[in-house]
Amino acid sequence: MSRDPKPESKGWWQTLPGILTAAAAIITAITGLLVALHQTGFFDHGPQPASQTQSKSLPAEQGTAAPPAAGVTASRPLTLPENTEVRFGQSVFKLVSARLDPYSPDKVSLHFTVRMTNNDRFDTNFWSPSFRLMAGGLLQSPANNLNELLASNSSKEADVEFVIPANLSTVGLQMGDVGEGKPTITIELQNPRP
């Protein structure tokens, strides 16, 4: 009596459905990797625009358009208002200085030097999410990425930059407590009078 040899069974990866399943898994993994890299900005090589959110209400003195700031050709300091200090929780933000710099034909760069004091017993973040600028009816986040850790019971100064239309005459700076309807410090952008 002769035995028929048993046909060998193939592994799942050697069958057409197995190959298709493996190919679909590889394509899904590569697509997921590409999406993740795109979302982190890996493929963006140009300058990142500052994110903006629409504001529903704007006081009359903030974000009004006027030609004085237009045509900025050199850096110039700005006069600060009388009150430049904001308390938020255990932190104190103080606006130390402000200057206007040329950026492009229709935009200017607004630089603020801010001192943050951390009166808490824990370290805290000294970072861009603590600042917003009401400019031209929009609540705008900083153009630079400030991200530092401030030790407990200490102070540190840093620069915060906003890129805004050159035709604005006033803006409103928020520090600490930011968002729609939060208090602002009004900054006049027009040329100083002789």
Residue pairs with C-beta under 8 A, 6 or more apart in sequence:
11 18
12 18
12 21
13 19
13 22
37 43
41 48
50 140
50 141
50 142
50 143
50 162
50 163
51 140
51 141
52 138
52 139
52 140
52 141
53 138
53 139
53 180
54 137
54 138
54 139
55 134
55 137
55 138
55 139
55 180
56 180
57 180
57 181
58 134
58 137
59 172
59 184
61 170
61 186
62 134
62 170
62 171
62 172
62 184
62 186
63 134
63 135
63 136
63 137
63 138
63 168
63 170
63 171
63 172
64 168
64 169
64 170
65 136
65 165
65 167
65 168
65 169
66 167
66 168
66 169
66 190
67 167
68 169
68 189
68 190
68 191
69 100
69 108
69 166
69 167
69 168
69 169
69 189
69 190
69 191
70 166
70 167
71 166
72 100
72 101
72 102
72 108
72 166
73 102
74 102
75 99
75 100
75 101
75 102
76 99
76 100
76 191
76 192
77 97
77 98
77 99
78 98
78 99
78 100
78 187
78 188
78 189
79 188
79 192
80 95
80 97
80 98
80 187
81 185
81 186
81 187
81 188
83 185
84 94
84 95
84 96
84 185
85 92
85 93
85 94
85 95
86 92
86 93
86 94
86 175
86 176
86 177
86 183
86 185
87 93
87 176
88 130
88 175
88 176
88 177
89 120
89 176
90 118
90 119
90 120
90 124
91 116
91 117
91 118
91 119
91 120
91 124
91 176
92 116
92 117
92 119
93 114
93 115
93 116
93 130
93 175
93 176
94 114
94 115
94 116
94 117
95 112
95 113
95 114
95 173
95 175
95 185
96 113
96 114
96 115
96 157
97 112
97 113
98 110
98 111
98 112
98 113
98 187
99 110
99 111
100 108
100 109
100 110
100 111
100 189
101 108
101 109
101 110
101 111
102 108
102 109
103 109
103 163
103 166
105 166
106 165
106 166
106 167
107 163
107 164
107 165
107 166
108 163
108 164
108 165
108 166
108 189
109 143
109 161
109 162
109 163
110 133
110 161
110 162
110 163
110 164
110 171
110 187
110 189
111 159
111 160
111 161
112 131
112 159
112 160
112 161
112 162
112 173
113 157
113 158
113 159
114 131
114 157
114 158
114 159
114 160
114 175
115 155
115 156
115 157
116 126
116 130
116 150
116 155
116 156
116 157
116 158
117 154
117 155
118 124
118 126
118 150
118 151
118 152
118 153
118 154
118 155
119 153
120 152
120 153
121 152
121 153
122 152
123 149
123 150
123 151
123 152
124 149
124 150
124 152
125 147
125 148
125 149
125 150
126 146
126 148
126 149
126 150
126 156
126 158
127 146
127 147
127 148
128 141
128 142
128 144
128 145
128 146
128 147
128 160
129 141
129 178
130 175
130 176
130 178
131 141
131 142
131 146
131 160
131 173
131 174
131 175
131 178
132 139
132 140
132 141
132 173
132 174
132 178
132 179
132 182
133 139
133 140
133 142
133 162
133 164
133 171
133 172
133 173
133 174
134 140
134 171
134 172
134 173
134 174
134 184
135 162
135 164
135 165
135 168
135 171
135 172
136 164
136 165
136 168
139 174
139 178
139 179
139 180
140 162
140 164
142 160
142 161
142 162
143 161
143 162
143 163
144 159
144 160
144 161
146 158
146 159
146 160
148 156
148 158
150 156
162 171
164 171
168 189
169 188
169 189
169 190
170 186
170 187
170 188
170 189
171 186
171 187
171 189
172 184
172 185
172 186
172 187
173 184
173 185
173 187
174 182
174 183
174 184
174 185
175 185
177 183
